[in-house]
Amino acid sequence: MTAVLSLTGVNTFYGQIQALRDVNMEVNEGEIVTLIGANGAGKSTLMMTICGNPRAKSGSIIYRGEDITNLPMHLIARRAIAQSPEGRRIFPRMSVEENLLMGSQVVKF
C-alpha cells in the first residue's frame, strides 16, 4: 500500500518546550486513523503541525509523495489538508448531521 501521509522523525516545539518528539506515522489510502491519548499528549499539536502551524523543527511530513514540511499553511490547505478543532464551533448553525456530511465530502485531485 502507498502512504497518503507519512511523518518521519517529526519534532515540534513551543518555544523551549518540546511538544512532539520523534513522531513516525503512516496513513495509507482508504484507512481511517484515530489519535487517542490523554490531555497534553500532543494530539492537537500533531494535527496542527501537519497543517503547518506550528512548524516541525525537524523531521518530514510527506503528503501524496510531496514534502509539505515547510510549505506555508495556505498551500497545505490547497492540498485539502485542514482541521476543525473541537470547541471552535466552525459551523454552529448546522445540525450534527450537516456537520458530518460536510466533513464527509470527497475532494477531487
Biopython code that builds the backbone (N, CA, C, O; Angstrom):
import numpy as np
from Bio.PDB.StructureBuilder import StructureBuilder

atoms = [
    (1, "MET", "N", (0.825, -1.186, 0.000)),
    (1, "MET", "CA", (0.000, 0.000, 0.000)),
    (1, "MET", "C", (0.871, 1.252, 0.000)),
    (1, "MET", "O", (1.922, 1.288, 0.640)),
    (2, "THR", "N", (0.434, 2.257, -0.710)),
    (2, "THR", "CA", (1.150, 3.524, -0.761)),
    (2, "THR", "C", (0.615, 4.460, 0.314)),
    (2, "THR", "O", (-0.596, 4.625, 0.464)),
    (3, "ALA", "N", (1.529, 5.069, 1.058)),
    (3, "ALA", "CA", (1.123, 6.004, 2.107)),
    (3, "ALA", "C", (0.640, 7.309, 1.486)),
    (3, "ALA", "O", (1.312, 7.883, 0.630)),
    (4, "VAL", "N", (-0.525, 7.772, 1.921)),
    (4, "VAL", "CA", (-1.040, 9.072, 1.516)),
    (4, "VAL", "C", (-0.350, 10.146, 2.347)),
    (4, "VAL", "O", (-0.023, 11.221, 1.846)),
    (5, "LEU", "N", (-0.134, 9.841, 3.620)),
    (5, "LEU", "CA", (0.520, 10.765, 4.547)),
    (5, "LEU", "C", (1.566, 9.996, 5.329)),
    (5, "LEU", "O", (1.293, 8.922, 5.864)),
    (6, "SER", "N", (2.761, 10.552, 5.390)),
    (6, "SER", "CA", (3.852, 9.900, 6.105)),
    (6, "SER", "C", (4.615, 10.935, 6.925)),
    (6, "SER", "O", (5.071, 11.947, 6.395)),
    (7, "LEU", "N", (4.746, 10.674, 8.208)),
    (7, "LEU", "CA", (5.537, 11.523, 9.092)),
    (7, "LEU", "C", (6.732, 10.721, 9.565)),
    (7, "LEU", "O", (6.590, 9.579, 10.003)),
    (8, "THR", "N", (7.904, 11.316, 9.477)),
    (8, "THR", "CA", (9.125, 10.642, 9.888)),
    (8, "THR", "C", (9.938, 11.556, 10.791)),
    (8, "THR", "O", (10.358, 12.636, 10.376)),
    (9, "GLY", "N", (10.159, 11.123, 12.020)),
    (9, "GLY", "CA", (11.009, 11.849, 12.953)),
    (9, "GLY", "C", (10.576, 13.274, 13.228)),
    (9, "GLY", "O", (11.425, 14.151, 13.383)),
    (10, "VAL", "N", (9.275, 13.529, 13.293)),
    (10, "VAL", "CA", (8.765, 14.895, 13.467)),
    (10, "VAL", "C", (8.929, 15.347, 14.920)),
    (10, "VAL", "O", (8.508, 14.667, 15.856)),
    (11, "ASN", "N", (9.553, 16.516, 15.076)),
    (11, "ASN", "CA", (9.743, 17.163, 16.371)),
    (11, "ASN", "C", (9.186, 18.571, 16.280)),
    (11, "ASN", "O", (9.517, 19.319, 15.360)),
    (12, "THR", "N", (8.337, 18.933, 17.236)),
    (12, "THR", "CA", (7.713, 20.255, 17.254)),
    (12, "THR", "C", (7.877, 20.867, 18.638)),
    (12, "THR", "O", (7.758, 20.187, 19.657)),
    (13, "PHE", "N", (8.151, 22.156, 18.649)),
    (13, "PHE", "CA", (8.375, 22.882, 19.900)),
    (13, "PHE", "C", (7.454, 24.082, 20.003)),
    (13, "PHE", "O", (7.059, 24.664, 18.993)),
    (14, "TYR", "N", (7.116, 24.447, 21.230)),
    (14, "TYR", "CA", (6.517, 25.736, 21.568)),
    (14, "TYR", "C", (7.579, 26.451, 22.392)),
    (14, "TYR", "O", (7.714, 26.201, 23.590)),
    (15, "GLY", "N", (8.326, 27.334, 21.756)),
    (15, "GLY", "CA", (9.462, 27.958, 22.438)),
    (15, "GLY", "C", (10.483, 26.889, 22.785)),
    (15, "GLY", "O", (10.962, 26.175, 21.904)),
    (16, "GLN", "N", (10.818, 26.773, 24.060)),
    (16, "GLN", "CA", (11.782, 25.763, 24.518)),
    (16, "GLN", "C", (11.123, 24.426, 24.873)),
    (16, "GLN", "O", (11.812, 23.443, 25.142)),
    (17, "ILE", "N", (9.805, 24.395, 24.872)),
    (17, "ILE", "CA", (9.065, 23.188, 25.273)),
    (17, "ILE", "C", (8.839, 22.285, 24.069)),
    (17, "ILE", "O", (8.234, 22.698, 23.080)),
    (18, "GLN", "N", (9.331, 21.041, 24.155)),
    (18, "GLN", "CA", (9.127, 20.094, 23.067)),
    (18, "GLN", "C", (7.763, 19.427, 23.233)),
    (18, "GLN", "O", (7.505, 18.743, 24.224)),
    (19, "ALA", "N", (6.900, 19.640, 22.245)),
    (19, "ALA", "CA", (5.540, 19.098, 22.287)),
    (19, "ALA", "C", (5.436, 17.752, 21.575)),
    (19, "ALA", "O", (4.681, 16.882, 22.009)),
    (20, "LEU", "N", (6.182, 17.574, 20.494)),
    (20, "LEU", "CA", (6.213, 16.301, 19.762)),
    (20, "LEU", "C", (7.654, 15.834, 19.681)),
    (20, "LEU", "O", (8.554, 16.617, 19.374)),
    (21, "ARG", "N", (7.868, 14.562, 19.956)),
    (21, "ARG", "CA", (9.221, 14.006, 19.944)),
    (21, "ARG", "C", (9.278, 12.788, 19.028)),
    (21, "ARG", "O", (8.698, 11.742, 19.319)),
    (22, "ASP", "N", (9.987, 12.947, 17.920)),
    (22, "ASP", "CA", (10.283, 11.839, 17.008)),
    (22, "ASP", "C", (9.027, 11.052, 16.603)),
    (22, "ASP", "O", (8.978, 9.830, 16.743)),
    (23, "VAL", "N", (8.019, 11.769, 16.101)),
    (23, "VAL", "CA", (6.760, 11.129, 15.693)),
    (23, "VAL", "C", (6.923, 10.489, 14.318)),
    (23, "VAL", "O", (7.373, 11.129, 13.368)),
    (24, "ASN", "N", (6.552, 9.224, 14.232)),
    (24, "ASN", "CA", (6.541, 8.479, 12.977)),
    (24, "ASN", "C", (5.138, 7.917, 12.788)),
    (24, "ASN", "O", (4.569, 7.320, 13.702)),
    (25, "MET", "N", (4.588, 8.113, 11.596)),
    (25, "MET", "CA", (3.218, 7.657, 11.344)),
    (25, "MET", "C", (2.995, 7.557, 9.841)),
    (25, "MET", "O", (3.533, 8.351, 9.069)),
    (26, "GLU", "N", (2.206, 6.587, 9.437)),
    (26, "GLU", "CA", (1.787, 6.476, 8.041)),
    (26, "GLU", "C", (0.281, 6.279, 7.984)),
    (26, "GLU", "O", (-0.299, 5.554, 8.792)),
    (27, "VAL", "N", (-0.337, 6.937, 7.019)),
    (27, "VAL", "CA", (-1.757, 6.741, 6.738)),
    (27, "VAL", "C", (-1.844, 6.299, 5.284)),
    (27, "VAL", "O", (-1.429, 7.021, 4.378)),
    (28, "ASN", "N", (-2.384, 5.113, 5.073)),
    (28, "ASN", "CA", (-2.490, 4.560, 3.728)),
    (28, "ASN", "C", (-3.846, 4.871, 3.108)),
    (28, "ASN", "O", (-4.817, 5.158, 3.808)),
    (29, "GLU", "N", (-3.890, 4.808, 1.795)),
    (29, "GLU", "CA", (-5.130, 5.034, 1.038)),
    (29, "GLU", "C", (-6.243, 4.170, 1.615)),
    (29, "GLU", "O", (-6.062, 2.968, 1.812)),
    (30, "GLY", "N", (-7.394, 4.780, 1.886)),
    (30, "GLY", "CA", (-8.561, 4.051, 2.360)),
    (30, "GLY", "C", (-8.614, 3.801, 3.854)),
    (30, "GLY", "O", (-9.621, 3.294, 4.347)),
    (31, "GLU", "N", (-7.571, 4.136, 4.591)),
    (31, "GLU", "CA", (-7.561, 3.916, 6.035)),
    (31, "GLU", "C", (-8.277, 5.043, 6.777)),
    (31, "GLU", "O", (-8.313, 6.186, 6.323)),
    (32, "ILE", "N", (-8.834, 4.694, 7.909)),
    (32, "ILE", "CA", (-9.348, 5.675, 8.854)),
    (32, "ILE", "C", (-8.470, 5.555, 10.087)),
    (32, "ILE", "O", (-8.335, 4.473, 10.660)),
    (33, "VAL", "N", (-7.874, 6.666, 10.494)),
    (33, "VAL", "CA", (-6.924, 6.656, 11.605)),
    (33, "VAL", "C", (-7.438, 7.569, 12.709)),
    (33, "VAL", "O", (-7.942, 8.658, 12.436)),
    (34, "THR", "N", (-7.312, 7.128, 13.952)),
    (34, "THR", "CA", (-7.672, 7.970, 15.090)),
    (34, "THR", "C", (-6.436, 8.228, 15.938)),
    (34, "THR", "O", (-5.545, 7.384, 16.030)),
    (35, "LEU", "N", (-6.393, 9.401, 16.555)),
    (35, "LEU", "CA", (-5.346, 9.735, 17.515)),
    (35, "LEU", "C", (-5.985, 9.711, 18.895)),
    (35, "LEU", "O", (-6.935, 10.446, 19.165)),
    (36, "ILE", "N", (-5.461, 8.868, 19.753)),
    (36, "ILE", "CA", (-6.025, 8.708, 21.088)),
    (36, "ILE", "C", (-4.924, 8.956, 22.107)),
    (36, "ILE", "O", (-3.812, 8.448, 21.967)),
    (37, "GLY", "N", (-5.235, 9.732, 23.124)),
    (37, "GLY", "CA", (-4.260, 9.980, 24.177)),
    (37, "GLY", "C", (-4.812, 10.933, 25.208)),
    (37, "GLY", "O", (-5.852, 11.561, 25.008)),
    (38, "ALA", "N", (-4.105, 11.030, 26.308)),
    (38, "ALA", "CA", (-4.506, 11.910, 27.408)),
    (38, "ALA", "C", (-4.367, 13.372, 27.012)),
    (38, "ALA", "O", (-3.711, 13.698, 26.023)),
    (39, "ASN", "N", (-4.992, 14.251, 27.794)),
    (39, "ASN", "CA", (-4.802, 15.686, 27.595)),
    (39, "ASN", "C", (-3.311, 15.998, 27.676)),
    (39, "ASN", "O", (-2.611, 15.514, 28.566)),
    (40, "GLY", "N", (-2.840, 16.808, 26.741)),
    (40, "GLY", "CA", (-1.434, 17.192, 26.736)),
    (40, "GLY", "C", (-0.509, 16.190, 26.073)),
    (40, "GLY", "O", (0.709, 16.366, 26.094)),
    (41, "ALA", "N", (-1.069, 15.135, 25.482)),
    (41, "ALA", "CA", (-0.236, 14.107, 24.852)),
    (41, "ALA", "C", (0.316, 14.536, 23.497)),
    (41, "ALA", "O", (1.274, 13.940, 23.006)),
    (42, "GLY", "N", (-0.281, 15.573, 22.880)),
    (42, "GLY", "CA", (0.220, 16.065, 21.601)),
    (42, "GLY", "C", (-0.684, 15.817, 20.408)),
    (42, "GLY", "O", (-0.275, 16.053, 19.271)),
    (43, "LYS", "N", (-1.896, 15.348, 20.637)),
    (43, "LYS", "CA", (-2.813, 15.058, 19.526)),
    (43, "LYS", "C", (-3.101, 16.304, 18.693)),
    (43, "LYS", "O", (-2.951, 16.288, 17.472)),
    (44, "SER", "N", (-3.510, 17.367, 19.347)),
    (44, "SER", "CA", (-3.824, 18.612, 18.625)),
    (44, "SER", "C", (-2.576, 19.206, 17.998)),
    (44, "SER", "O", (-2.622, 19.705, 16.873)),
    (45, "THR", "N", (-1.469, 19.157, 18.712)),
    (45, "THR", "CA", (-0.215, 19.686, 18.165)),
    (45, "THR", "C", (0.192, 18.915, 16.922)),
    (45, "THR", "O", (0.686, 19.511, 15.964)),
    (46, "LEU", "N", (-0.004, 17.605, 16.916)),
    (46, "LEU", "CA", (0.323, 16.813, 15.731)),
    (46, "LEU", "C", (-0.525, 17.252, 14.545)),
    (46, "LEU", "O", (-0.006, 17.460, 13.449)),
    (47, "MET", "N", (-1.829, 17.393, 14.763)),
    (47, "MET", "CA", (-2.707, 17.823, 13.672)),
    (47, "MET", "C", (-2.340, 19.226, 13.193)),
    (47, "MET", "O", (-2.319, 19.486, 11.990)),
    (48, "MET", "N", (-2.053, 20.125, 14.124)),
    (48, "MET", "CA", (-1.686, 21.493, 13.742)),
    (48, "MET", "C", (-0.348, 21.517, 13.008)),
    (48, "MET", "O", (-0.167, 22.306, 12.081)),
    (49, "THR", "N", (0.591, 20.660, 13.414)),
    (49, "THR", "CA", (1.885, 20.591, 12.738)),
    (49, "THR", "C", (1.711, 20.100, 11.306)),
    (49, "THR", "O", (2.351, 20.624, 10.394)),
    (50, "ILE", "N", (0.861, 19.111, 11.096)),
    (50, "ILE", "CA", (0.583, 18.634, 9.737)),
    (50, "ILE", "C", (0.009, 19.772, 8.899)),
    (50, "ILE", "O", (0.313, 19.886, 7.711)),
    (51, "CYS", "N", (-0.824, 20.617, 9.515)),
    (51, "CYS", "CA", (-1.435, 21.756, 8.812)),
    (51, "CYS", "C", (-0.493, 22.948, 8.675)),
    (51, "CYS", "O", (-0.821, 23.907, 7.976)),
    (52, "GLY", "N", (0.664, 22.911, 9.323)),
    (52, "GLY", "CA", (1.674, 23.946, 9.115)),
    (52, "GLY", "C", (1.872, 24.970, 10.205)),
    (52, "GLY", "O", (2.695, 25.872, 10.045)),
    (53, "ASN", "N", (1.146, 24.871, 11.319)),
    (53, "ASN", "CA", (1.359, 25.827, 12.404)),
    (53, "ASN", "C", (0.987, 25.194, 13.735)),
    (53, "ASN", "O", (-0.196, 24.971, 13.994)),
    (54, "PRO", "N", (1.961, 24.901, 14.582)),
    (54, "PRO", "CA", (3.372, 25.252, 14.471)),
    (54, "PRO", "C", (4.096, 24.354, 13.472)),
    (54, "PRO", "O", (3.618, 23.271, 13.134)),
    (55, "ARG", "N", (5.229, 24.807, 13.013)),
    (55, "ARG", "CA", (6.044, 24.041, 12.074)),
    (55, "ARG", "C", (6.859, 22.983, 12.819)),
    (55, "ARG", "O", (7.252, 23.170, 13.970)),
    (56, "ALA", "N", (7.097, 21.883, 12.138)),
    (56, "ALA", "CA", (8.013, 20.884, 12.678)),
    (56, "ALA", "C", (9.419, 21.474, 12.650)),
    (56, "ALA", "O", (9.848, 22.019, 11.633)),
    (57, "LYS", "N", (10.133, 21.364, 13.765)),
    (57, "LYS", "CA", (11.510, 21.860, 13.807)),
    (57, "LYS", "C", (12.434, 20.912, 13.053)),
    (57, "LYS", "O", (13.431, 21.337, 12.469)),
    (58, "SER", "N", (12.095, 19.622, 13.071)),
    (58, "SER", "CA", (12.868, 18.636, 12.312)),
    (58, "SER", "C", (11.950, 17.487, 11.932)),
    (58, "SER", "O", (10.833, 17.367, 12.436)),
    (59, "GLY", "N", (12.442, 16.651, 11.039)),
    (59, "GLY", "CA", (11.649, 15.548, 10.527)),
    (59, "GLY", "C", (10.976, 15.937, 9.226)),
    (59, "GLY", "O", (11.208, 17.026, 8.701)),
    (60, "SER", "N", (10.139, 15.045, 8.703)),
    (60, "SER", "CA", (9.479, 15.329, 7.429)),
    (60, "SER", "C", (8.020, 14.900, 7.460)),
    (60, "SER", "O", (7.633, 13.942, 8.128)),
    (61, "ILE", "N", (7.225, 15.659, 6.700)),
    (61, "ILE", "CA", (5.808, 15.360, 6.506)),
    (61, "ILE", "C", (5.603, 15.259, 4.999)),
    (61, "ILE", "O", (5.731, 16.248, 4.277)),
    (62, "ILE", "N", (5.286, 14.063, 4.537)),
    (62, "ILE", "CA", (5.117, 13.803, 3.108)),
    (62, "ILE", "C", (3.645, 13.513, 2.845)),
    (62, "ILE", "O", (3.051, 12.636, 3.472)),
    (63, "TYR", "N", (3.060, 14.266, 1.902)),
    (63, "TYR", "CA", (1.662, 14.070, 1.528)),
    (63, "TYR", "C", (1.597, 13.743, 0.044)),
    (63, "TYR", "O", (1.985, 14.553, -0.797)),
    (64, "ARG", "N", (1.105, 12.557, -0.269)),
    (64, "ARG", "CA", (0.994, 12.089, -1.657)),
    (64, "ARG", "C", (2.308, 12.268, -2.415)),
    (64, "ARG", "O", (2.326, 12.699, -3.568)),
    (65, "GLY", "N", (3.408, 11.924, -1.737)),
    (65, "GLY", "CA", (4.731, 11.960, -2.358)),
    (65, "GLY", "C", (5.421, 13.306, -2.344)),
    (65, "GLY", "O", (6.560, 13.410, -2.800)),
    (66, "GLU", "N", (4.768, 14.348, -1.833)),
    (66, "GLU", "CA", (5.336, 15.698, -1.807)),
    (66, "GLU", "C", (5.690, 16.088, -0.369)),
    (66, "GLU", "O", (4.889, 15.907, 0.547)),
    (67, "ASP", "N", (6.887, 16.618, -0.187)),
    (67, "ASP", "CA", (7.299, 17.088, 1.134)),
    (67, "ASP", "C", (6.594, 18.411, 1.428)),
    (67, "ASP", "O", (6.862, 19.419, 0.775)),
    (68, "ILE", "N", (5.699, 18.404, 2.405)),
    (68, "ILE", "CA", (4.952, 19.617, 2.765)),
    (68, "ILE", "C", (5.444, 20.213, 4.083)),
    (68, "ILE", "O", (4.836, 21.147, 4.607)),
    (69, "THR", "N", (6.529, 19.684, 4.616)),
    (69, "THR", "CA", (7.012, 20.083, 5.940)),
    (69, "THR", "C", (7.142, 21.590, 6.092)),
    (69, "THR", "O", (6.763, 22.141, 7.126)),
    (70, "ASN", "N", (7.669, 22.261, 5.082)),
    (70, "ASN", "CA", (7.930, 23.696, 5.191)),
    (70, "ASN", "C", (7.036, 24.555, 4.304)),
    (70, "ASN", "O", (7.304, 25.741, 4.112)),
    (71, "LEU", "N", (5.975, 23.960, 3.764)),
    (71, "LEU", "CA", (5.056, 24.753, 2.945)),
    (71, "LEU", "C", (4.266, 25.718, 3.823)),
    (71, "LEU", "O", (3.978, 25.401, 4.978)),
    (72, "PRO", "N", (3.911, 26.891, 3.296)),
    (72, "PRO", "CA", (3.027, 27.799, 4.036)),
    (72, "PRO", "C", (1.653, 27.151, 4.230)),
    (72, "PRO", "O", (1.234, 26.305, 3.440)),
    (73, "MET", "N", (0.969, 27.558, 5.286)),
    (73, "MET", "CA", (-0.336, 26.972, 5.624)),
    (73, "MET", "C", (-1.338, 27.039, 4.478)),
    (73, "MET", "O", (-2.086, 26.085, 4.260)),
    (74, "HIS", "N", (-1.367, 28.148, 3.744)),
    (74, "HIS", "CA", (-2.371, 28.273, 2.678)),
    (74, "HIS", "C", (-2.117, 27.280, 1.549)),
    (74, "HIS", "O", (-3.062, 26.841, 0.893)),
    (75, "LEU", "N", (-0.856, 26.920, 1.312)),
    (75, "LEU", "CA", (-0.560, 25.919, 0.280)),
    (75, "LEU", "C", (-0.870, 24.512, 0.779)),
    (75, "LEU", "O", (-1.253, 23.644, -0.006)),
    (76, "ILE", "N", (-0.706, 24.287, 2.063)),
    (76, "ILE", "CA", (-1.098, 22.996, 2.639)),
    (76, "ILE", "C", (-2.619, 22.849, 2.554)),
    (76, "ILE", "O", (-3.120, 21.779, 2.209)),
    (77, "ALA", "N", (-3.345, 23.909, 2.865)),
    (77, "ALA", "CA", (-4.818, 23.875, 2.791)),
    (77, "ALA", "C", (-5.295, 23.601, 1.370)),
    (77, "ALA", "O", (-6.309, 22.930, 1.181)),
    (78, "ARG", "N", (-4.583, 24.105, 0.375)),
    (78, "ARG", "CA", (-4.962, 23.850, -1.026)),
    (78, "ARG", "C", (-4.829, 22.378, -1.400)),
    (78, "ARG", "O", (-5.386, 21.936, -2.405)),
    (79, "ARG", "N", (-4.104, 21.632, -0.602)),
    (79, "ARG", "CA", (-3.957, 20.199, -0.843)),
    (79, "ARG", "C", (-5.014, 19.405, -0.069)),
    (79, "ARG", "O", (-4.899, 18.190, 0.091)),
    (80, "ALA", "N", (-6.036, 20.107, 0.403)),
    (80, "ALA", "CA", (-7.170, 19.504, 1.125)),
    (80, "ALA", "C", (-6.763, 18.963, 2.488)),
    (80, "ALA", "O", (-7.318, 17.970, 2.958)),
    (81, "ILE", "N", (-5.795, 19.616, 3.120)),
    (81, "ILE", "CA", (-5.386, 19.256, 4.473)),
    (81, "ILE", "C", (-5.824, 20.394, 5.387)),
    (81, "ILE", "O", (-5.341, 21.520, 5.268)),
    (82, "ALA", "N", (-6.739, 20.091, 6.294)),
    (82, "ALA", "CA", (-7.255, 21.104, 7.208)),
    (82, "ALA", "C", (-7.815, 20.411, 8.434)),
    (82, "ALA", "O", (-7.953, 19.188, 8.467)),
    (83, "GLN", "N", (-8.134, 21.203, 9.436)),
    (83, "GLN", "CA", (-8.747, 20.651, 10.638)),
    (83, "GLN", "C", (-9.799, 21.617, 11.156)),
    (83, "GLN", "O", (-9.778, 22.811, 10.857)),
    (84, "SER", "N", (-10.702, 21.080, 11.925)),
    (84, "SER", "CA", (-11.719, 21.883, 12.598)),
    (84, "SER", "C", (-11.644, 21.514, 14.074)),
    (84, "SER", "O", (-12.305, 20.572, 14.511)),
    (85, "PRO", "N", (-10.842, 22.249, 14.849)),
    (85, "PRO", "CA", (-10.609, 21.874, 16.249)),
    (85, "PRO", "C", (-11.884, 21.871, 17.088)),
    (85, "PRO", "O", (-12.806, 22.651, 16.851)),
    (86, "GLU", "N", (-11.911, 20.987, 18.062)),
    (86, "GLU", "CA", (-13.039, 20.866, 18.981)),
    (86, "GLU", "C", (-13.302, 22.199, 19.681)),
    (86, "GLU", "O", (-12.375, 22.911, 20.067)),
    (87, "GLY", "N", (-14.565, 22.511, 19.831)),
    (87, "GLY", "CA", (-14.949, 23.692, 20.587)),
    (87, "GLY", "C", (-14.889, 24.991, 19.813)),
    (87, "GLY", "O", (-15.210, 26.040, 20.371)),
    (88, "ARG", "N", (-14.492, 24.968, 18.550)),
    (88, "ARG", "CA", (-14.366, 26.198, 17.778)),
    (88, "ARG", "C", (-15.679, 26.579, 17.090)),
    (88, "ARG", "O", (-15.807, 27.678, 16.551)),
    (89, "ARG", "N", (-16.643, 25.671, 17.112)),
    (89, "ARG", "CA", (-17.973, 25.922, 16.554)),
    (89, "ARG", "C", (-17.885, 26.542, 15.161)),
    (89, "ARG", "O", (-18.474, 27.589, 14.895)),
    (90, "ILE", "N", (-17.142, 25.880, 14.284)),
    (90, "ILE", "CA", (-16.926, 26.376, 12.932)),
    (90, "ILE", "C", (-18.250, 26.526, 12.185)),
    (90, "ILE", "O", (-18.456, 27.514, 11.480)),
    (91, "PHE", "N", (-19.143, 25.554, 12.334)),
    (91, "PHE", "CA", (-20.449, 25.592, 11.675)),
    (91, "PHE", "C", (-21.542, 25.466, 12.737)),
    (91, "PHE", "O", (-22.266, 24.470, 12.739)),
    (92, "PRO", "N", (-21.687, 26.441, 13.638)),
    (92, "PRO", "CA", (-22.577, 26.279, 14.792)),
    (92, "PRO", "C", (-24.057, 26.189, 14.453)),
    (92, "PRO", "O", (-24.821, 25.614, 15.228)),
    (93, "ARG", "N", (-24.484, 26.735, 13.331)),
    (93, "ARG", "CA", (-25.912, 26.714, 12.995)),
    (93, "ARG", "C", (-26.317, 25.439, 12.252)),
    (93, "ARG", "O", (-27.499, 25.209, 11.997)),
    (94, "MET", "N", (-25.341, 24.628, 11.913)),
    (94, "MET", "CA", (-25.638, 23.390, 11.201)),
    (94, "MET", "C", (-25.954, 22.286, 12.205)),
    (94, "MET", "O", (-25.446, 22.289, 13.326)),
    (95, "SER", "N", (-26.788, 21.353, 11.794)),
    (95, "SER", "CA", (-27.113, 20.209, 12.646)),
    (95, "SER", "C", (-25.908, 19.271, 12.716)),
    (95, "SER", "O", (-24.952, 19.413, 11.954)),
    (96, "VAL", "N", (-25.970, 18.318, 13.636)),
    (96, "VAL", "CA", (-24.912, 17.310, 13.726)),
    (96, "VAL", "C", (-24.784, 16.587, 12.392)),
    (96, "VAL", "O", (-23.677, 16.377, 11.897)),
    (97, "GLU", "N", (-25.925, 16.206, 11.810)),
    (97, "GLU", "CA", (-25.908, 15.503, 10.520)),
    (97, "GLU", "C", (-25.245, 16.355, 9.438)),
    (97, "GLU", "O", (-24.435, 15.848, 8.663)),
    (98, "GLU", "N", (-25.581, 17.639, 9.380)),
    (98, "GLU", "CA", (-24.995, 18.526, 8.366)),
    (98, "GLU", "C", (-23.487, 18.678, 8.566)),
    (98, "GLU", "O", (-22.737, 18.714, 7.590)),
    (99, "ASN", "N", (-23.035, 18.766, 9.820)),
    (99, "ASN", "CA", (-21.606, 18.841, 10.096)),
    (99, "ASN", "C", (-20.896, 17.575, 9.632)),
    (99, "ASN", "O", (-19.821, 17.644, 9.036)),
    (100, "LEU", "N", (-21.499, 16.417, 9.907)),
    (100, "LEU", "CA", (-20.900, 15.152, 9.475)),
    (100, "LEU", "C", (-20.860, 15.050, 7.957)),
    (100, "LEU", "O", (-19.867, 14.594, 7.390)),
    (101, "LEU", "N", (-21.934, 15.473, 7.295)),
    (101, "LEU", "CA", (-21.955, 15.449, 5.831)),
    (101, "LEU", "C", (-20.892, 16.381, 5.253)),
    (101, "LEU", "O", (-20.244, 16.039, 4.264)),
    (102, "MET", "N", (-20.709, 17.548, 5.858)),
    (102, "MET", "CA", (-19.689, 18.489, 5.396)),
    (102, "MET", "C", (-18.304, 17.850, 5.465)),
    (102, "MET", "O", (-17.497, 17.998, 4.547)),
    (103, "GLY", "N", (-18.037, 17.143, 6.552)),
    (103, "GLY", "CA", (-16.738, 16.503, 6.720)),
    (103, "GLY", "C", (-16.540, 15.271, 5.863)),
    (103, "GLY", "O", (-15.415, 14.795, 5.713)),
    (104, "SER", "N", (-17.613, 14.750, 5.301)),
    (104, "SER", "CA", (-17.500, 13.518, 4.515)),
    (104, "SER", "C", (-17.309, 13.765, 3.023)),
    (104, "SER", "O", (-17.144, 12.814, 2.259)),
    (105, "GLN", "N", (-17.328, 15.011, 2.602)),
    (105, "GLN", "CA", (-17.225, 15.324, 1.178)),
    (105, "GLN", "C", (-15.866, 14.910, 0.624)),
    (105, "GLN", "O", (-14.834, 15.135, 1.256)),
    (106, "VAL", "N", (-15.874, 14.319, -0.533)),
    (106, "VAL", "CA", (-14.651, 13.870, -1.193)),
    (106, "VAL", "C", (-14.088, 15.008, -2.031)),
    (106, "VAL", "O", (-14.812, 15.674, -2.771)),
    (107, "VAL", "N", (-12.792, 15.215, -1.901)),
    (107, "VAL", "CA", (-12.113, 16.248, -2.684)),
    (107, "VAL", "C", (-11.455, 15.577, -3.877)),
    (107, "VAL", "O", (-10.761, 14.573, -3.717)),
    (108, "LYS", "N", (-11.662, 16.116, -5.066)),
    (108, "LYS", "CA", (-11.036, 15.585, -6.279)),
    (108, "LYS", "C", (-9.669, 16.237, -6.458)),
    (108, "LYS", "O", (-9.530, 17.451, -6.308)),
    (109, "PHE", "N", (-8.674, 15.437, -6.775)),
    (109, "PHE", "CA", (-7.319, 15.951, -7.000)),
    (109, "PHE", "C", (-7.027, 16.009, -8.475)),
    (109, "PHE", "O", (-5.936, 16.416, -8.872)),
]
sb = StructureBuilder()
sb.init_structure("model")
sb.init_model(0)
sb.init_chain("A")
sb.init_seg("    ")
for serial, (resi, resn, name, xyz) in enumerate(atoms, 1):
    if name == "N":
        sb.init_residue(resn, " ", resi, " ")
    sb.init_atom(name, np.array(xyz, "f"), 0.0, 1.0, " ", f" {name:<3s}", serial, name[0])
structure = sb.get_structure()
